[in-house]
Amino acid sequence: MIRVDQFGYFEDQIKIAVLADPQLGINASDSYTPSDNIKLVDASNDQVVMDLTKTVVNNGNTDALSGDKLWQVDFTSFNTPGSYYIMDQDHSVQSYEFIIGDNNNYDNVLRAAL
């Protein structure tokens, strides 16, 4: 329900995660309304490093392409290299882990594409 760039983010890059509540499609029965308790968490020690604020996307309307209601969280200001995940603490929902850093962040993109 929390989508991030699985290949990671460069330190000075815009960093946005998307929170999705499925409305249409195969996962429409998976309901998720994000809480206001969204955190950026250091994956190495599970410590919260930043409180995040969600903003509604598309005025709260279902996105025509994804079939989801969407929110986003912007953590662009966070630049400390490491491995992290986004966590909705009230619902115990989290993203996959991702990397912030300039050291070969996209080395695996070519391999994944092939």
C-alpha positions in Angstrom: 0.0 0.0 0.0 3.1 2.3 0.4 5.0 2.6 -2.9 8.6 3.8 -3.1 11.3 3.9 -5.7 12.6 0.3 -5.3 16.0 1.2 -6.7 16.4 4.0 -4.2 16.9 7.8 -4.2 20.0 9.9 -4.7 20.8 12.2 -1.8 19.9 15.4 -3.6 16.9 13.9 -5.6 13.2 14.6 -5.0 12.0 11.8 -2.8 8.3 11.0 -2.8 6.4 7.9 -1.7 2.8 7.1 -2.7 0.1 5.7 -0.4 -2.6 3.8 -2.3 -6.1 2.7 -1.4 -7.3 0.3 -4.1 -10.7 1.1 -5.6 -10.8 -0.8 -8.9 -9.1 -3.9 -10.2 -7.8 -7.2 -8.7 -6.8 -5.7 -5.4 -10.0 -3.5 -4.9 -10.9 -5.6 -1.8 -7.7 -4.4 0.0 -8.8 -1.3 1.7 -6.3 1.2 3.2 -6.9 4.7 4.4 -3.5 6.0 5.6 -3.3 7.5 9.1 -1.6 10.8 10.0 1.2 8.8 11.7 3.5 8.2 8.7 7.2 7.9 9.4 10.5 7.5 7.6 12.4 4.7 9.5 16.0 3.7 9.4 16.0 0.0 8.4 19.3 -0.7 10.2 17.8 0.0 13.7 14.1 0.6 13.2 14.4 4.2 14.5 12.1 6.9 13.3 14.2 9.6 11.5 11.5 11.8 10.1 7.7 12.5 10.6 6.0 12.7 7.3 2.8 14.6 6.2 0.6 13.0 3.6 -1.1 15.1 1.0 -4.1 14.0 -1.1 -3.5 13.5 -4.8 -6.1 14.2 -7.5 -8.5 15.9 -5.0 -9.2 12.5 -3.5 -10.7 11.1 -6.7 -9.8 7.6 -7.9 -6.9 7.7 -10.3 -8.0 6.5 -13.7 -4.8 4.6 -14.5 -4.1 2.9 -11.2 -7.7 2.6 -10.0 -6.5 3.8 -6.6 -7.2 6.8 -4.3 -3.7 8.3 -3.7 -1.8 10.3 -1.2 1.9 11.2 -1.3 4.6 12.0 1.3 7.6 14.1 0.4 10.9 13.4 2.2 13.1 15.3 -0.2 14.7 17.2 2.7 16.1 14.0 4.2 19.6 13.4 2.7 21.4 11.0 5.1 22.7 7.9 3.2 21.4 4.6 4.3 18.6 2.0 4.1 15.1 3.1 5.0 11.4 2.3 4.8 8.1 4.3 5.1 5.8 3.1 7.9 2.2 3.9 8.8 2.5 3.2 12.5 -1.2 3.2 13.2 -1.9 0.5 10.7 1.4 -1.4 10.8 1.8 -1.0 7.1 5.2 -0.4 5.6 7.0 0.0 2.2 9.8 -2.1 0.9 13.2 -1.0 2.0 15.0 1.4 -0.2 18.4 3.2 -0.2 19.2 6.9 0.0 22.7 7.6 -1.3 24.8 8.4 -4.3 26.9 5.2 -4.2 25.7 3.1 -7.2 22.0 3.5 -6.4 21.0 2.4 -9.9 23.6 -0.3 -10.5 20.8 -2.9 -10.4 18.4 -1.1 -12.8 20.0 -2.5 -15.9 19.9 -6.0 -14.5 16.3 -5.7 -13.5 15.3 -4.3 -16.9 16.9 -7.2 -18.7 
